[in-house]
């Protein structure tokens, strides 16, 4: 879905009771510049699949004019970009799975990843304008791609196929690059080198983690994804450590403030009880908006200018907040679930994801159409 389909509004249309995702396009462009700074000799394939990780695919594509090409997962995503007037090269990371899809890719000048023999057979049946292809090699992810021992044969078939435009880009995907202590990324690189020995064509190995943390993976093409949206691709660092700026700021407001007594339970099931007489804030957001229901007590939030945490089970439309650290807040004050507050304070999405037992990717992607999207910068 594009931003407009997800309830995009202008700043003048803000509704106090509706959660808002503020998308900072200047921060998005800054993060692409960080990627280019780390890999100055590489071309940038900006990954904008899954509605640009929940940020609004069309708006992100328009903002990332400096990228060399875009990557999406499925042909429906690419077609929506073409229909909206995006003319930049687009790569289909999952390739095509039927003759009809291949013909659409040909008509729309889409590039395709080839990761299985059946896709080569489809290309061998295609006539007309040749299609640019990327040959994917399974170096240890064991998800998509040709096994190393089958790469030379697949490459030869592609080079001999009239429907293939020139030498394929040779690519693989990293499984453990988020862990900089793991030796597996180096092993994947070695497997890649053995598999492509003697083959012509550009190379692409690095995802966000590879681009930032593994210099040997920076080849002709790099594929920044999560880093573009201001989250760290590593398990042991935050986005700010890499000069990445938050792009999405998820905000809502306090609907109510309740004075609760020691021992009183908050929320469904009554699993959290007040340790003392205290104030509990009720914020207008819940799992119906995409906030994770499984987020535990004390998952961080920012109320006004103060940090606090949620308490009680997350409801469909509301969640409870411990206001003991926020004595001055009042009904209607802003609540930041992650991102950058209006006063410049930052609540890293990586921190929220870690506390909630998930990853920033999921937090971004699960927001629902009830959230208003506001684009800035």
Secondary structure, 3 states (H helix, E strand, C coil): CCCHHHCECCHHHCCCCCCEEEEEHHHHHHHHHHHHHHCCCCEEEEECHHHHHHCCHHHHHHHCCCCCEEEECCHHHHHHHHHCCCCCCEEECCCCCCHHHHHHHHHCCCEEEECCHHHHHHHHCCCCCCECEEEEEECCCCCCCEEHHHHHHHHHHHHHCCCECCCCEEEECCCCCCCCCCCHHHHHHHHHHHHHCCCCCCEECCCHHHHHHCHHHCCCEECCCHHHHCCCCCCCCCHHHHCCCCCEEEEEEEEEEEEECCCCEECHHHCEECCCCEEEEEECCCCCCCCCCCCCCCCEEEECCEEEEEECCCCCCCEEEECCCCCCCCCCCEEEEEEECCCCCEECHHHHHHHCCCCHHHHHHCCCCCCEEEEEC
